[in-house]
Amino acid sequence: MPVPLRLPPSLRARLPLPMLRPITVVASRFFTAFWAALAVCLTVIPAAQAQLRVEMSGVGASQVPIAVVGFRNEQSVPQPLSQIVRADLERSGLFRGVDAPGVLDETTQPAMADWRRRAADALVGGSVTRLADGRYDVRFKLWDVVKGTELGAQSTVVVAADLRLAAHRIADFIHEKLTGQKGVFSTRIAYVTRMGKRYTLNIADADGEGGQIALNSAEPIISPAWSPDGRELAYVSFETQKAVVYVQEVASGKRRAVANFRGSNSAPAWSPDGQTLAVTLSRDGGSQIYLMGRNGDNVRRLTQSIGIDTEPVYSPDGRSIYFVSDRSGGPQIYRIPAAGGAAERITFSGSYNISPAISPDGRSLAYVSREGNAFRLYVQDLAGGAPVSVSDTSDDESPSFAPNSRLIIYASRSQGRDVLLTTSLDGKIRSRLVSSSADVREPVWGPYGR
């Protein structure tokens, strides 16, 4: 007798119902739970109950020892900027913090011999000055301790609310100078939490701090997707007792329904220029991929399959769309020209592959593959090579690349809770973002710029 397949909750919600019926017997119970009382709040408010904490579980093979010394006058702000910078760098797995007592500003010439004795390869110092208008002047300098030279310095003036952002940008600068790769500490993530019968769509810094609630509902929220400019989020809400695709402005909370057709409306994905949305609709019968304008106009069908086509995602150049289809039997990932044409199968390893994500540099495909009753995250080089498993969990879902293409955020279950995890493309650098009071799922990494 075959073992019933247990899909993770948000995968059950995201996939079209026809694809679920031959797979799981719990789908009807899941969709029955949607018919609760409507209660939606669109105001962006602090999400204290959804704050995440970071737990590192892996580091890079070669870490840069760096001393981040206390900034002059940083005791005048709620959280010392040097602490945020050091935490960012250590969280990347590429840096090891060196004990750095005292204070060092950007105008002081450090005693390099002392820092060499502390085994530091790099050194950071800075200052925070409150201006007469209430803003803050933030300055820092980065030194190469081994060579005894300056590597760069910057200054910025910010309002109090942007002090954490200033610290994240300092960490980005240091990361790029020392690794050659752009940092992502100043970017944002969006994710969904569930606490009891309440669902919230949240926006937070990449480290999980500064969480804000963008949507509060008694009904499930799934498939958030950032617009390329980071100003809007598309998502699916079940607040009207059916799946409807909305686009919401991040700053104002204003939103519009862009797909509310007969049947299912799901899995929104933005084109790189932000002018087109790819969505999954079942308005003409089976679930297929459609394209529409960013306001829901000019709807046209892209795929013409007798199977189920879902979970579209654009390639970075906008020329292709990757999606999931069961046209060959089990779900596999395909690619089709965005202008229309023949679809090409991409995944061949494994009988059940879903949830594609393409790295911003266009080189890598992340997806979830079923192994028995487990779902695991895989990464495949699109230029060739075998897919590689990069997780040690078994309920993985919703992979999303960081804008530097070096990290992936995804959801899974760990110790009985739904949590978010990040991993490097080789699976060696990992961290968890967990909430003490809610299940966390449906992550998506935002673009550069804010």
N, C-alpha and C positions, 0 to 999 in steps of 0.2 A: 504494500500500500504506500503510495507516495506521501512524503512528509509535506504538510502544508507550508508554503513559504510565507515567512513573516517579514513584511516590508516595514522599514522605518516609518513613523507617522507622517512626516512631511513628504516622503516619497509617495505614500498612498494618496496624499492630497494633490500632489503635483501631476501625477500621471493621469491620463484620461481614464474614466471608469471602465470603458470596454477593455483596456489593457489589464485592468486589475482582476476582472472576473475569473479568468482561467488560472490566476495565480494565488489568490488569497480569499479566504472565507470571511475575513474581518472587514472587508471594504464596506459592506452594507451597514455594519455597526458604526464605522467611522463617519460615513456620510449622514447617518441618522442623527449623529451628535450635532450636526450643523443647525438643526432647527430649534435654536434657543432664542431668547429674547434679544432684540437688537439694542446694542448700546455702543456707540462709536464716538470717540473724542478725537478731534483733529488738531488740538492745540499742542504745540511743541513745549513740553515741560520737563524739568529735571527728572531723570529716571533713577531715583535713589535705589529703588528695589531691584533695578536691573543692572547695577554696577557689576563689572567683572573684575576678577583678579587674575594675574598671570602666574602660571607655575611652569618653570622650565623643566624639560625632561631630556634635553640633549644639547650638545654644543658642537661647534666646529672642530675639525681635527687640529687646526692651528689658530689659536686665539691671540689677538694683539693685546699685550698688557698696557693699559692706559690709566693714567691718574687724572681724575676729574676733581680738582680742588674747589673748595667752597668759594663762591663768588663774593666779592666785596659788597656789603649792604644787602645781601639776599635774605637776611633774617627779617627784613621789613615786608616780605611778601608771604602769602599763605603757605606755600611750599617752596623750599629752596630749589632754584633752577638747576643747580649742580646735581642734586639728587635725581631729578627727572632725566637729565642728560645721561647720567651713569646708568640708571635703570634701563633706559632705551637701548644703550649700547650693549649692556650685558644680556638683555632679552634677545638680541639678534643672534646670540651664540657665537659671534665672531670676535668679541672683545672680552677681556678679563679685567675687572676693576682692580686697581692697585690701591692699597691704603694711602689716603691723601689727606692728612690732617692739616688744619690751619686754613688760611685764606690766601688766594692769589688772584690779583686782577690783571687785566690785559696790558697795563702799563709797566708792570714789574718784570725785570729780567730775572728769570728763575735760575737757581743754582743747579745746573744740569748734572753736576757730579753727584749731588744728593739724590736726585731722581734716578740716576743710573744705579746707585746703590740699592734703591727700592725696586729695581728690576722693571722700571717703567720704560716702554718704548715711545710712548706719546704722552703729552701733558696738555691739560686744558685749564685755563683760568679766565675769569671775567668779572663783570660788575653789573649791579642793578641800581639805577638811580631814579628816584621818584621826582618828576618834573612838577613845576608849579601848576600846570593844568590837570594834574592827576594821572597823567600817563607815565610810562616807565621807559627809560633809556637802557636797553640791554646791550652789553658789549662782551665779546669774548675773543680769545686768541688760542690757536692750536700750535704746539711746538713738537718737533721731532727731537726726542731726547737723545737718541743714538747719535745723530749728526749735529745736535746742538743748534738747529735752525728753526726759523718760523715757517709754518706751513700755511698760514692764512689767518685772517681775522675778519670779523663782521660786526656791524652794529645795527640796531633797529629800535624804533620807538613804537610801543604798543599800549593799548588800554589794558587795565587790570585783568579783564576777562580773557585776554589773549596771551597771558604770561606762559601758560603751559604750552601753547602753540609755539611761542618763541623758543622755549626749551627744546621742543621736538625738532624745530628747524635747525637748531644748533647741532643736535645729534645727527640729523640728515647730512649737514655739511661735513661733520667729522667722518661719518660713515663713507661718504663718497671720496673724501681726500685720502683715506687710509686703505680703502678696498677697491676703489675705482668703480664702484657700483652705487647708483643712486639709493639713498635711504628712503624708507616709507614711514618713518615715525610720525610725520606731520599729516599723514593721510587719515581717512576715516573708514569705519566699517559700519554696515547696517546689519541688523539681525532681528530675529523674532524671539520673544520670551513667552513662556506659558507659566502662569502661576495660578493653580486651581483651574477655574473656568475662564480666566482672563488671558487675552493675548495682547501683546504690545509689539509694535514695530519701533525699534530703537536705532539711534545713530550715536556713535561714540568715537573717540580717538582710537587709533590703531592699537593702543595698549589697553583698551576697554574702559578708560577713565572718561569723565565728562559726558556720561550717557544722557541722552535726551529722548523723550518719548515723542515719536512722530504720529503714532496712531494707537489708540486704545480701544479694544473691541471685545465683545463677548463671543465673537466668532473667529475662526481660524484666519490667519494672514500668512500667505506663502509667497515664494518666488520674488523677493525684492530684487530690483536691478537699478543700478546707478546710471543716470544719464552721463554721457562722456564729459560734460563740463561740471559734473558734481552738483548741479543746482536742483535736480529733480530725482525722484525715485518712482519707478513703476513697480507695481505689486499686484497681487491677487487677493481680494477680500471676499469673504462669504457672508458679509453682513446682511445681504438681501436674500439669504437662503439659496444663493447660487453663486458660482464663481464669476466675478466681474474684475476686469483689469482696470486699475486706476493709475493715473500719473499725478504725483503730489510735489508741489514746490517745497523744498527743504526749509527755506528761510521763513516763508509765510504760513505754511500749512495748507494753502489753497490746493484743491485737487479737482480733477475732472475724470469722469469715466470715459475710457477710450474704447473699450470692448465689452459690450453688454448684449450680445446676440443670443438667440435661442440656442440652448445647449450649453456646452462648456466653453469658457473663455479663460485661457491660462498661459503660463510660461512666457511672459514678455521679455524681449531682448532688444537692446538699442543698437542701431547702426552706428558706426564710428563717428559720423557727422552729426548725430543726434536728431536727424530729421525723420527717421523711419523706425517703426517698431515691428519686429517679427513676433507673432503670437500664434498660439495653438487654438483653433476654433473647431467646433463640431456643428456649426450652423447648417452645413450642407449634408450632414450625415456623419460619416466617420471623422475622426480627429485628423486635421491636416494643418500644415504651416501656411499662414497668411502674412502678408505685409500690409502695413497701413501707415498713414502719416502720423506724426507725433501727437496729433489731436484726435486721432481716430478716423480720419477721412481717407479717401482713396484706397479702400480695402480691395486687395487682389490676392487671389490664391496662388501660392508658390508650388506646393507639392501636389502631385496627382497620383496618389497611391491607393491601392485597395486595402492596405494595412493601416496601422495607426502611426502617424508621424507627430512628434512632440519635442519639447525642450530645445527650441532653436537657439543658436548663438552665432553671432557674426564673427568672421575672421577680422583681424585688425585692419586690413586694407579695405574691408567692406565688399570685397568681390565675391565672397563665398559665405554660405551659412551651413554650419554643422548642426545636426539634429539626430534624434533617436527615432528609429523606425523598426517595426517588427515584420517588415515586408519579406524578410528572408526566413522567418520563423520566430526565433527569439529576438528580443530587442538588441539592436546594434547601432553604432554611430555611423552616420553618413555625412557626405558633403555635397552640396548642390550650389551652382552659381546663383548669386543673389538676383540676377536678371532672369533666372529660369533656365531649365534644361535638364539634362540627365543627372541623376544622383549617383555618387560613387561611394561604395562602402569603405570605411576607414579602419574599423576594428575587426580583427579576425581571431584574436586570442580570447577564449572564453565564450560561453553561449549566451551571456546576459550582461550587456554593457549599456549604461545609462549616464545621464547627468554630465554632458560634455562641458568643458571650459577650455578656452584657448588662451594661452599666455599673450600678453600685450605685444611681445616681440614676434609672435606668430610661429615660434619654434616648437612649442610643447602643447600637447593635449592632455588634460587631466580628466578622469572619468571614474565612475564607480562600477566595479565589476562584482558579480555574484560568484561566490565560491561556496557551494553547498548552501547552507542557510545563512552565510555571512556575506556582508557587503563591504568591500575594501577599496580604498583609493589607489588608483594607478596613474602613472605618468608615462606618456609615450612621446618620443621624439618624432615629430612629423616628417623629418627628413629621412627617417628610417630607424630601425632598431626595435628591439622587443620592448613591450611595456614593462614597467617596473613597479612593484608594490611599494608604497612609501608610508604605510601606516601599520600600526600594531593593534588596531581596534577592529571591530567586526560589524559595526552598524554605521558605516561612513555614508555621508550624503552631502550634497550641495557644495562641491568644490568651487573656489573662486581664487583667481590669481591676484597677487599684489601687483601694483602698477609697474614695479621694476622687474617683473617676471621671475623673481628669485624665490618667492614664498607662495604657499597656497594656504588659504584658510578653508576649513570644512567643519562639518558637524558630525558628531558621533555620540555614542554612549560610553560612559566611563564611570565605574563604581555606582551603577544604577541611576545616573543622571545624564540628561542631554547636555553636552558641553560643546564648546568650540575649540578647535585645535589648529595650530599652524605647523607647517612642515616645510623644510627646504625640498628642492626637487629630487634630492637623493635620499630623503627621509632621515638624514642624520641630525638635523637641527630641528627640535620640536618644542612646542610650548602649548599649554592649555589655558584657555580663558573660561573661567567658571563663575557662576553666580551662586551665592550662598542660599538663595531663596527661590530660584526659578529654574526651569528647564530652558536651555538656550539652543536655538537651531536657526536654519535658513540664513547663514552668513553670506555677505557679499562685500568685497573689498572695493572701496571707492577709488576714484582717479586722483592724480596729482592736482593740486590747486584747491584753495578754499578761501 
